[in-house]
Structures are given as structure tokens and as C-alpha cells.
């Protein structure tokens, strides 16, 4: 059976089970004049769950188990026919799957590959028949088991709500486990990197040149892994971006929330938020082709020399990109301030500007700080604009007219193309990623402290 057919069977059986459970719970013959413990909708939901869950378990189990049977058998065909070890032919498995699926043509394939493709198709067809049978059997058995459970005094509502609570718990655990998995992967690979490069040399080194010599006589491979230039470039560009985004975003939020007429707000707010939907690569083109040459010409008129790729160009465009984050979030926070605070301030004789400055903004400060720190995290993690506008030169400088690079840009540069993951050059990307994760975590802690501090004051 195809995927679409299995999906239709899954929907049909689940819906049928739900409808049958609902009708049985409403049947006067079944009730025999008694009042059921749970409403009919819960009995129907319980039967639908009993039918759907076994089929889902079978499907997930099969997806995890099937490759362990098909892949070794196909690779064994390659190894036995070609006279080579199975592990040497493992890279051809993807090609075999693509040919069997019709993605690639077998016109130029060898006889060995064609034989393996036929073996793959045969095993896949047999596996599909077995899986379809198990899938249907699981659905039918679940259908029957759920139907047996239906009774007048059966606590269907409690069982359904228990499943909903478990599902919500599992959903929340997915995010936690994903975070732990990411952190664990970064830590393991970063520890491998720090076996080659000392931690202090990485954190305090002033030169970044992750070119490691493959041969003893190779030229131009310094292998310097001092990350200070990357951190300095990241902070410089983020600082320029925030100097642009924070005032413009905050002032636009104040205007839209406190001064703008409804007709103006209806047009201006969506137009401002369009900036958040523009792809970052478009911002990168704009920075490289428009802003950077403009900065070069403007610097030349005042006697300064600016690089064609500069931190100022990247920071200015990144600041424009971040404006919607601060503006939209700050606008929502300002609008959430109770109207009684505004009226109370105005009733005491304060002007509108004084009310905004001394009442509304202090009350909305936790949300505004959260928006600003979110924007800082966005600026630190931006890659495309930096690569296209600021360059990849690891210069340790505070001059915004010079070319710099950032942590994220170097991660992309290191991991582009085929890499050997035993090399310090490649492992350096994981050390940079772990450092960036720690910086973001610290920013989140700071935001949490600020929010808690001012919430106690203005609640």
C-alpha cells in the first residue's frame, strides 16, 4: 500500500471508531435507562484513540526498524558480487535508493548496481506487504479493544484527559530533549577541539587563521585559533545594529501606540512589519551593492578610507532588519499597560509626553527590555548579511569602516564543502557554536532578571 492509501485507511478507521463509540454511548439499549459516567463524545474519542495509537506505534516502529533489514541485505549484494567489503560499498546505497525510486536513471549504472536495485525493490515490496498487514491488524485490534472498553460506568473522560495531559507533557519534552541534544553535540565536539587547542588560547587568542597543514611542507597554514577577533567583530556589528534599531524601533512603537490615529496605525504597522518578512539574503545584497559603496563615497568626501566590506554597512542594514522585532513587541507591550495608569497620570495634570516618559515606559520596561535582548540575540546570530557586507577578514579593530567577521560567518565558512571532522579546523566550528550558545544563554538570564525585578515594582 502507498503512503496515501495508508493515510486514508488510518483516517477512515479512526473516524469510524470515534463515530461508533459516540453512537454506542447514545444507544438507549446500551444505556438501559442509566446515566453514563462520561458523555458520548468522550467514549467516541476514547475509541478513536485506541484505534489510532496502535497504528501510529506500528508505523513509527517500522520506520526505525526497516532500514536495519533492507540496507544490510542490499549492501551484502554489492559486497558479494563486486568482491569488496560491505562497508566500502555503503556510500552507494543512496544511489541505489534514488534509482529504485526513479529519481536517477540507471542508464550509466553498472551491472552490480542494477542487481542491487532489483534486490532493493524486491525487499521493499515484501516489506511494504508486511507493514501494511501489521498496520491494518494493529488498527483492527485497537478498534476491537476500544469497543470492548465502552460501558455505562466506564470513565472515558478521565482516560481521554489523561492522554491529553501525557501528549502535552510529551510535546513540552520534545523542546527540552532537542535543546539537550544540541548542547550535548556541541559539548562533545568542542571537547574534541580543546584537545588540540587549549581553552585559554581559544578564548584569549588575538589571531584567527583556522588553516591546518595537511602536509609537513604545506605553506599558508598557520593554524591560529584565537577567537577574540571574531568576538570583537560580532559585538561591533551587533552594537551598530542596536544603535540603529533600538531608537527607531522604540520611537515608532511609542508613536503607533500613543499618537497615531487608527487609520494611520492600520497602514503603518503592517508596512513596518513587512521588513521582518524580507529574506536576509536580500538585505545582504542591499548592503553589499547599495549601502557599502555609499559609505565608501561618503567616507572619501571627508578624507576617510572605508573598506568595500565594512562593519558599518553590515550593522546599518542589520539594524534596519531588526527594527520590526523591537517595534512590534514594544508596541504590544505598551498597549498592554492598563488604561487606568494613563488616565490617572493625565488626571494629576501630567502632559501626554510626561505620562509616556514617567508612567507608561516604566510600566512597560520589562517587555521592552525583553524585545531589545531578543533583538540582540538576533543580531548576534545573523550570518548572511555579515558574509555579504562585512567580509570574512578576522581583523581585531574597533573601526567600523574596516572589514571584520563574526562567529556565525566563520562557522559557515568552516563547514562549507567536504570536511574532515577529525581536524581542528572543522571542530573549531563546534567550539564557536558552544560559545555563541553560552552568550545567548547569558542574555536570556539577564532578560529574566530584568523582567522579574520590574514586575515586582509595577504589578
C-alpha positions as CSV (number, residue, x, y, z in Angstrom):
1,X,0.0,0.0,0.0
2,X,1.2,3.5,-0.8
3,X,1.5,6.2,1.8
4,X,-1.7,7.9,0.6
5,X,-3.6,4.7,0.9
6,X,-2.3,4.0,4.4
7,X,-3.2,7.6,5.4
8,X,-6.8,7.1,4.1
9,X,-7.0,3.8,6.0
10,X,-5.8,5.5,9.2
11,X,-8.3,8.3,8.9
12,X,-11.2,6.0,8.0
13,X,-10.6,3.6,10.8
14,X,-10.1,6.3,13.4
15,X,-13.2,8.3,12.4
16,X,-15.3,5.1,12.2
17,X,-14.1,4.1,15.7
18,X,-15.0,7.6,17.0
19,X,-18.4,7.6,15.4
20,X,-19.2,4.0,16.6
21,X,-18.2,4.8,20.1
22,X,-20.3,8.0,20.1
23,X,-23.3,6.2,18.8
24,X,-22.9,3.3,21.2
25,X,-22.8,5.7,24.1
26,X,-26.1,7.3,22.9
27,X,-27.8,4.0,22.3
28,X,-30.8,3.6,24.6
29,X,-30.4,-0.2,24.5
30,X,-26.8,0.2,25.7
31,X,-27.7,2.7,28.4
32,X,-30.7,0.7,29.7
33,X,-32.2,3.7,31.4
34,X,-29.0,4.6,33.3
35,X,-27.0,7.8,33.0
36,X,-23.5,7.2,31.6
37,X,-20.5,8.3,33.7
38,X,-19.0,10.2,30.7
39,X,-20.5,11.9,27.8
40,X,-20.8,10.2,24.4
41,X,-18.1,12.4,22.9
42,X,-15.5,11.1,25.3
43,X,-16.5,7.5,24.6
44,X,-16.0,8.3,20.9
45,X,-12.7,10.0,21.5
46,X,-11.5,7.0,23.6
47,X,-12.3,4.5,20.8
48,X,-10.7,6.7,18.2
49,X,-7.5,6.9,20.3
50,X,-7.5,3.1,20.8
51,X,-7.7,2.7,17.0
52,X,-5.2,5.4,16.0
53,X,-2.4,4.9,18.6
54,X,-1.6,1.3,17.7
55,X,-1.3,2.2,14.0
56,X,1.0,5.1,14.8
57,X,3.1,2.9,17.1
58,X,3.5,0.3,14.3
59,X,4.3,3.0,11.7
60,X,7.0,4.6,13.9
61,X,8.4,1.3,14.9
62,X,8.6,0.1,11.3
63,X,10.3,3.3,10.1
64,X,13.0,2.8,12.7
65,X,13.4,-1.0,12.2
66,X,13.1,-1.4,8.4
67,X,16.5,0.1,7.4
68,X,18.2,-2.5,9.6
69,X,16.8,-5.3,7.4
70,X,16.9,-3.8,3.9
71,X,20.2,-1.8,4.0
72,X,22.5,-4.7,5.1
73,X,20.9,-7.1,2.5
74,X,21.4,-4.6,-0.4
75,X,25.0,-3.8,0.7
76,X,25.7,-7.5,1.0
77,X,24.7,-8.0,-2.6
78,X,27.2,-5.3,-3.6
79,X,29.9,-6.8,-1.4
80,X,29.5,-10.4,-2.5
81,X,29.2,-9.6,-6.2
82,X,31.8,-7.0,-6.5
83,X,34.2,-8.8,-4.2
84,X,34.7,-5.8,-2.0
85,X,33.8,-5.3,1.7
86,X,30.4,-4.2,2.6
87,X,31.5,-1.1,4.4
88,X,33.3,0.1,1.2
89,X,30.0,-0.1,-0.8
90,X,27.9,1.7,1.8
91,X,28.1,5.1,0.0
92,X,26.4,3.5,-3.0
93,X,23.2,2.8,-1.0
94,X,21.8,6.3,-1.6
95,X,22.4,6.0,-5.3
96,X,20.6,2.6,-5.3
97,X,17.6,4.1,-3.5
98,X,17.4,7.0,-5.9
99,X,17.5,4.7,-8.9
100,X,14.8,2.4,-7.4
101,X,12.6,5.5,-6.8
102,X,13.1,6.8,-10.3
103,X,15.0,9.9,-9.2
104,X,18.1,8.8,-11.1
105,X,18.5,6.9,-14.3
106,X,20.1,3.5,-14.4
107,X,21.4,4.1,-18.0
108,X,25.0,4.6,-16.8
109,X,24.8,2.2,-13.8
110,X,26.9,-0.9,-13.7
111,X,25.5,-4.4,-13.6
112,X,26.3,-4.6,-9.9
113,X,24.3,-1.5,-9.1
114,X,21.4,-2.8,-11.2
115,X,21.4,-6.1,-9.4
116,X,21.4,-4.2,-6.1
117,X,18.5,-2.1,-7.3
118,X,16.4,-5.1,-8.2
119,X,17.2,-6.6,-4.7
120,X,16.2,-3.3,-3.1
121,X,12.9,-3.2,-5.0
122,X,12.1,-6.8,-4.1
123,X,12.8,-6.3,-0.4
124,X,10.9,-3.0,-0.4
125,X,7.8,-4.7,-1.9
126,X,7.9,-7.5,0.6
127,X,8.4,-5.1,3.5
128,X,5.5,-3.0,2.2
129,X,3.2,-6.0,2.3
130,X,4.3,-7.0,5.8
131,X,4.0,-3.4,7.1
132,X,0.5,-3.0,5.5
133,X,-0.7,-6.2,7.2
134,X,0.7,-5.2,10.6
135,X,-0.7,-1.7,10.2
136,X,-4.2,-2.9,9.5
137,X,-4.0,-5.6,12.2
138,X,-3.0,-3.0,14.8
139,X,-5.9,-0.8,13.8
140,X,-8.5,-3.6,13.9
141,X,-7.2,-4.9,17.2
142,X,-7.3,-1.4,18.7
143,X,-10.8,-0.9,17.3
144,X,-11.9,-4.1,19.0
145,X,-10.2,-3.3,22.3
146,X,-11.7,0.1,22.4
147,X,-15.2,-1.2,21.6
148,X,-14.9,-3.7,24.5
149,X,-14.0,-0.9,26.9
150,X,-17.2,1.1,26.3
151,X,-19.5,0.7,29.2
152,X,-22.1,2.9,31.1
153,X,-19.8,3.3,34.1
154,X,-16.6,3.4,32.2
155,X,-14.5,6.6,33.0
156,X,-13.9,7.6,29.4
157,X,-13.5,11.3,30.2
158,X,-10.7,10.6,32.7
159,X,-8.9,8.4,30.3
160,X,-9.1,10.8,27.4
161,X,-7.9,13.7,29.6
162,X,-5.1,11.6,30.9
163,X,-3.9,11.0,27.3
164,X,-4.2,14.7,26.6
165,X,-2.0,15.6,29.6
166,X,0.5,13.0,28.5
167,X,0.5,14.3,25.0
168,X,1.1,17.9,26.3
169,X,3.9,16.6,28.5
170,X,5.5,14.8,25.6
171,X,5.2,17.9,23.4
172,X,7.0,20.0,26.1
173,X,9.7,17.3,26.5
174,X,10.5,17.4,22.8
175,X,11.8,21.0,23.1
176,X,13.7,20.1,26.2
177,X,15.3,17.0,24.7
178,X,16.1,18.8,21.5
179,X,17.9,21.5,23.4
180,X,19.8,18.9,25.5
181,X,20.7,17.1,22.3
182,X,22.0,20.2,20.7
183,X,24.0,21.2,23.7
184,X,25.4,17.6,24.1
185,X,26.5,17.5,20.5
186,X,28.2,20.9,20.8
187,X,29.9,20.0,24.1
188,X,31.2,16.6,22.8
189,X,32.7,18.1,19.6
190,X,34.0,21.2,21.4
191,X,35.9,18.9,23.9
192,X,37.5,17.2,21.0
193,X,38.6,20.6,19.7
194,X,40.0,21.6,23.0
195,X,42.2,18.5,23.0
196,X,44.1,20.1,20.1
197,X,43.8,23.8,21.1
198,X,44.0,25.0,24.7
199,X,40.9,26.7,26.0
200,X,42.7,29.9,27.0
201,X,44.4,30.1,23.6
202,X,40.9,29.9,22.0
203,X,39.2,32.4,24.3
204,X,42.1,34.9,24.7
205,X,44.0,34.5,21.4
206,X,44.3,37.5,19.2
207,X,44.8,35.8,15.8
208,X,42.3,33.7,13.9
209,X,43.5,31.6,11.0
210,X,42.0,28.1,11.1
211,X,44.1,26.7,8.3
212,X,45.8,23.5,9.5
213,X,48.5,21.9,7.4
214,X,47.7,18.6,5.9
215,X,51.3,18.0,4.9
216,X,54.5,19.0,6.7
217,X,55.7,21.2,3.8
218,X,52.3,23.0,3.2
219,X,52.5,26.8,3.0
220,X,50.0,29.2,4.4
221,X,48.6,27.0,7.2
222,X,49.2,28.9,10.4
223,X,46.5,27.1,12.5
224,X,45.8,30.0,14.8
225,X,42.5,29.7,16.7
226,X,42.3,32.9,18.8
227,X,38.6,33.8,18.8
228,X,39.0,37.4,20.1
229,X,38.8,39.0,16.6
230,X,35.6,37.0,16.0
231,X,34.0,38.1,19.3
232,X,35.1,41.7,18.7
233,X,33.6,41.7,15.2
234,X,30.4,40.2,16.4
235,X,30.0,42.7,19.1
236,X,30.9,45.7,16.9
237,X,28.3,44.8,14.2
238,X,25.7,44.0,16.9
239,X,26.4,47.3,18.6
240,X,25.9,49.3,15.4
241,X,22.8,47.4,14.6
242,X,21.3,48.1,18.0
243,X,22.2,51.8,17.8
244,X,20.0,51.9,14.7
245,X,17.3,49.5,15.7
246,X,16.6,50.5,19.3
247,X,15.8,54.2,18.9
248,X,13.9,53.8,15.7
249,X,12.0,50.7,16.8
250,X,11.1,52.2,20.2
251,X,10.1,55.6,19.0
252,X,8.0,54.1,16.2
253,X,6.3,51.8,18.8
254,X,5.6,54.9,21.0
255,X,4.1,56.8,18.1
256,X,1.9,53.9,16.9
257,X,0.7,53.1,20.4
258,X,0.1,56.6,21.8
259,X,0.0,59.2,19.0
260,X,-1.1,57.6,15.7
261,X,-4.7,57.8,14.6
262,X,-6.3,54.4,14.0
263,X,-6.3,54.9,10.2
264,X,-2.5,55.6,10.3
265,X,-1.8,52.7,12.6
266,X,-3.7,50.3,10.3
267,X,-1.4,51.1,7.4
268,X,1.9,51.9,9.2
269,X,2.1,48.9,11.5
270,X,1.8,46.2,8.7
271,X,4.1,48.2,6.5
272,X,6.7,48.3,9.3
273,X,6.3,44.5,9.9
274,X,6.9,43.8,6.2
275,X,10.6,44.3,7.0
276,X,10.6,41.2,9.1
277,X,9.5,39.1,6.1
278,X,12.3,40.1,3.8
279,X,14.9,37.3,3.4
280,X,18.2,38.1,4.9
281,X,20.0,37.4,1.6
282,X,18.0,40.4,0.1
283,X,19.3,42.6,3.0
284,X,22.8,41.2,2.2
285,X,22.5,42.3,-1.5
286,X,21.2,45.7,-0.4
287,X,24.1,46.1,2.0
288,X,26.8,45.0,-0.5
289,X,25.5,46.7,-3.6
290,X,24.0,49.9,-2.2
291,X,25.0,50.8,1.4
292,X,28.7,49.7,1.2
293,X,29.5,51.8,-1.9
294,X,27.6,54.7,-0.4
295,X,29.7,54.5,2.8
296,X,32.9,54.4,0.7
297,X,32.0,57.5,-1.2
298,X,30.8,59.4,1.9
299,X,34.0,58.5,3.8
300,X,36.1,59.7,0.8
301,X,34.4,63.1,0.9
302,X,35.5,63.7,4.5
303,X,39.0,62.3,4.0
304,X,38.5,58.8,5.5
305,X,39.2,55.5,3.9
306,X,36.5,52.9,4.1
307,X,36.7,49.3,3.0
308,X,34.3,48.0,0.4
309,X,33.2,45.5,3.0
310,X,32.8,47.2,6.4
311,X,31.2,46.6,9.8
312,X,29.3,49.8,9.4
313,X,27.5,48.6,6.2
314,X,26.6,45.3,7.8
315,X,25.5,46.9,11.1
316,X,23.3,49.6,9.5
317,X,21.4,47.1,7.3
318,X,21.1,44.6,10.1
319,X,19.7,47.4,12.3
320,X,17.0,48.1,9.7
321,X,16.2,44.4,9.6
322,X,15.8,44.2,13.4
323,X,13.6,47.3,13.7
324,X,10.3,45.2,13.4
325,X,11.3,43.0,16.2
326,X,11.7,45.9,18.7
327,X,8.8,47.9,17.2
328,X,6.2,45.2,17.1
329,X,7.0,43.7,20.5
330,X,7.3,47.1,22.2
331,X,4.0,48.3,20.6
332,X,2.2,45.2,22.0
333,X,3.7,45.8,25.5
334,X,2.9,49.5,25.6
335,X,-0.7,48.7,24.5
336,X,-1.0,46.2,27.3
337,X,-0.3,48.9,30.0
338,X,-3.6,49.4,31.9
339,X,-5.6,52.4,30.7
340,X,-6.1,53.4,34.3
341,X,-2.4,54.3,34.6
342,X,-2.7,56.7,31.7
343,X,-5.9,58.3,32.9
344,X,-4.5,58.6,36.5
345,X,-1.4,60.4,35.2
346,X,-3.4,62.8,33.0
347,X,-5.9,63.5,35.8
348,X,-3.0,64.6,38.0
349,X,-2.1,67.2,35.4
350,X,0.7,65.5,33.5
351,X,1.0,66.0,29.8
352,X,0.9,63.2,27.3
353,X,4.7,63.2,26.9
354,X,5.2,63.2,30.7
355,X,2.8,60.3,31.0
356,X,4.6,58.3,28.4
357,X,8.0,59.0,30.0
358,X,7.2,58.6,33.6
359,X,4.3,56.1,33.7
360,X,3.9,54.1,30.6
361,X,7.5,53.4,29.7
362,X,8.5,52.3,33.2
363,X,5.5,50.1,33.4
364,X,6.3,48.5,30.0
365,X,10.0,48.3,30.7
366,X,10.2,44.5,31.3
367,X,8.6,43.8,27.9
368,X,10.7,46.4,26.1
369,X,13.9,45.0,27.6
370,X,12.8,41.6,26.5
371,X,12.3,42.8,23.0
372,X,15.7,44.5,22.9
373,X,17.5,41.5,24.2
374,X,15.7,39.3,21.7
375,X,16.9,41.7,19.0
376,X,20.4,41.5,20.4
377,X,20.3,37.7,20.1
378,X,19.0,38.1,16.5
379,X,21.9,40.4,15.7
380,X,24.5,38.1,17.2
381,X,23.2,35.1,15.3
382,X,22.8,36.8,11.8
383,X,25.0,35.3,9.1
384,X,24.1,36.2,5.6
385,X,24.4,40.0,5.9
386,X,27.8,39.7,7.6
387,X,29.1,37.3,4.9
388,X,28.0,39.6,2.1
389,X,28.6,43.0,3.5
390,X,31.3,42.7,6.3
391,X,33.6,40.1,4.7
392,X,35.5,37.3,6.3
393,X,38.7,39.1,7.4
394,X,39.4,38.4,11.0
395,X,40.6,41.9,11.9
396,X,40.8,42.9,15.6
397,X,39.7,46.5,15.2
398,X,37.1,49.0,16.6
399,X,37.0,50.9,13.4
400,X,33.5,50.4,11.8
401,X,34.9,51.3,8.4
402,X,37.1,48.3,8.2
403,X,36.3,44.7,7.3
404,X,35.5,42.3,10.1
405,X,34.0,38.9,10.6
406,X,31.7,37.3,13.1
407,X,31.3,34.0,14.9
408,X,28.4,32.8,12.7
409,X,30.2,33.8,9.5
410,X,33.2,31.7,10.4
411,X,31.0,28.7,11.3
412,X,29.5,28.8,7.9
413,X,32.9,29.2,6.2
414,X,34.5,26.3,8.1
415,X,31.7,23.9,7.4
416,X,31.2,24.6,3.7
417,X,32.1,21.7,1.5
418,X,33.6,18.3,2.4
419,X,35.3,18.5,5.7
420,X,37.2,16.1,7.9
421,X,35.7,16.1,11.3
422,X,38.9,15.0,13.0
423,X,40.6,18.2,12.0
424,X,40.9,21.1,14.5
425,X,39.7,23.5,11.7
426,X,36.3,21.7,11.4
427,X,36.0,21.1,15.2
428,X,36.5,24.8,15.7
429,X,33.0,25.5,14.4
430,X,31.5,23.5,17.3
431,X,33.6,25.4,19.8
432,X,32.4,28.7,18.3
433,X,28.8,27.4,18.3
434,X,29.1,26.4,22.0
435,X,30.5,29.9,22.8
436,X,27.6,31.5,21.0
437,X,25.1,29.4,22.8
438,X,26.6,30.4,26.2
439,X,26.4,34.1,25.2
440,X,22.8,33.7,24.2
441,X,22.0,31.9,27.4
442,X,23.6,34.7,29.5
443,X,21.5,37.2,27.6
444,X,18.3,35.2,28.4
445,X,19.3,35.1,32.1
446,X,19.8,38.9,32.1
447,X,16.4,39.4,30.4
448,X,14.8,37.2,33.0
449,X,16.4,39.1,35.9
450,X,15.2,42.5,34.5
451,X,11.7,41.2,33.9
452,X,11.4,39.8,37.4
453,X,12.9,42.9,39.0
454,X,10.5,45.4,37.4
455,X,7.4,43.1,37.5
456,X,7.6,43.3,41.3
457,X,7.6,47.0,41.1
458,X,4.8,47.6,38.7
459,X,2.4,44.7,39.4
